Amino acid sequence: MIKPIVIAFLFFFIMVLLNYMLLRKKKIHSEINHYLLFFVGLPLLIFLISYLASIINKNFFLTSEEILYSCILNICLSSAFIMTIPGLNNTPPTLAIMSLFFKEKKITKQDALDLFANSNLLKNRRQLLFDDNLIEKKGQKLRLTFFGAMIAKVFICYKKLIGEDIGLG
């Protein structure tokens, strides 16, 4: 039973390393498409090919069950990674405020508000949502696309599952 766990973690870490090397060389246009294809689509294809190889060749180094277990664990690791990476790609508000404290020693409430008024935090995130086709502009308002609404529902279900209020934490 340990073999599928080792395979899944090893495969996942190789994918993270390859992703890091790829992103250093190339700028991606759609972050969500990249992560879904790279961390879900490609591994599923590789696991499917391995599964077929294990059926054809009974001497394959993994059994069909071990490949299935590895695939499930890899999808779980990839899902956690995909949900975490957007927060790591942008400076979280708390870290931005702490950095301001580090520079200024003392700050006022207005200093903190000015930090966000003058930062690209919201503008960058809004642009990322447009680039990933998660929101669209209708007249003067922004709205979720079908795909954006699906992702929002996943996050809402996740928040309910772990017992957090929507919009917090």
N, C-alpha and C positions, 0 to 999 in steps of 0.2 A: 504493500500500500504506500510505502514511502517513495517509490519510484515516480508515480504520477505527480506527487507534490514537488519533488525535485525538478522534474521536467518542466512543470508549469512555471515555477519560480525562475528557473534558468532561462526559459523561453521569454518570459516577461521582462527580465532584466536585459536580455539581449535586445529586445524590441525597444526598451527605453534608451539604451545606448545608441542603437541605430537611429532612433528618432532624434536624439540630441545631435548626432553627427549630421543628419539630414538638415535639421533646422539651422545649424551653423552655416551651411552652404547655401541654403535656399530659403527665401521668404515664402510662406504659404499665404494664399488668398483667403481661404475659408478654414478657420481653425477647427470648427466642429466636423467638417467633412474629412479633414486630414486625420484627426484623432479617431473618428469612427472607422475610417478605412484602414488606417495603420494599426490600430489596437484591437479592432473587432473583426473587420473584413478579412484582412490578411491572415491573422491567426486562425480564423475559422476555415479558410481555404487550406492552410497548411495542415490543420488537424483533420480535415476531410480527406485530404490526400493520404495522410498517415493512416487514417481509419481504413480507407480502401486498400492500402498496401498491407495492412494487418489481416484483412479478410482474404486477399489473394495469396499472401505468403504467410503461412502459419508459423514460420520461424522468425517473423518480424520481432524486433526487440521490445515492443510493447504489445499488450493484448488490446482488443477492442475496448474493453472496460477501462483499462488504464488510460487510453487515449481520451475516452469520454470524460473521465475524472480530471485529467489534465486540462482539457478544454474548458470544463466548467470552472475550475479554479482560475484559469487564465482569464476568462470572461469576467469573473468577480474582481480580480486584480486590475484589469483594464478599466472596468466601470469605475472603481474607486479612483484610479488615476485620472480618468476623463473628467470626473466630477471635481477633482482637486486642482487640476492644472490651471484653470482660468484664474483662480485666486492667487496662484504663484506667479502668473505672468504680469500681473498688475500690482502696484503698491497698495496694500490694504489701507483703508482710512486710518485705522489705529496706528499702524506703523508710520504713516505720514505725519500724524500728530506727534508721535514720540520723537521722530526725527526733528520736528520743529522745536520741541522742548530741548533736545540735545544741542541745537544750534543757538537758541535764544535764552535758555535757562528758565525764563518766565514768559508765559504767553497769556493773552486775554482770550475770552470767548470769540471776540471779533477776529483775532489773529487766526484762530482755527477755521472760522467761517471763510475768511479771505483765502486761506490756503486752498480750500476746495473750489471757491469761486474762480481762482486764478489757475487751477490745475487742469490737466487734461484728463483727469480720472473719469469723469462722466462722459466727456466727448469721445474718448478712446473706446469706452465700453459701448456707447451707442453706435459708433462706427463699426465695431466688431459685430454687433447684433445685425446691422445692415449687411455687412460682408458675408455673414453666415446665413443670410436670408431668414432670420428669425423674427425680424420686424419689418414693416413697410410703412411708408407715409401715405395716408389717405387725407387729402386736403391739408389742413393744418395740424392733424393729429397723427400720432404713431399708433400702430396696432400690431398685434402678434400675427404672424403668418400661421398657416396650418401646422407647419413643422415646429414653429416657435411655441405654439399652444401645446403640442404634444410633449415637448421637452419641459415646458412649465408644469404640466400635469404630473410628469415623472418626479420632478423636484417637490411638488406639493405633496404627493403620496409619500415620498421619502421623508419629508419633514413630519408628516402625520405619524408615520411608522415609528420614528424615533422620539415622538412626543414633543416636538418643538412647535411653537406658533409660527404660522406663515409670515414671512417678512422679517423674522428675527434670527439672530445667530448665523 
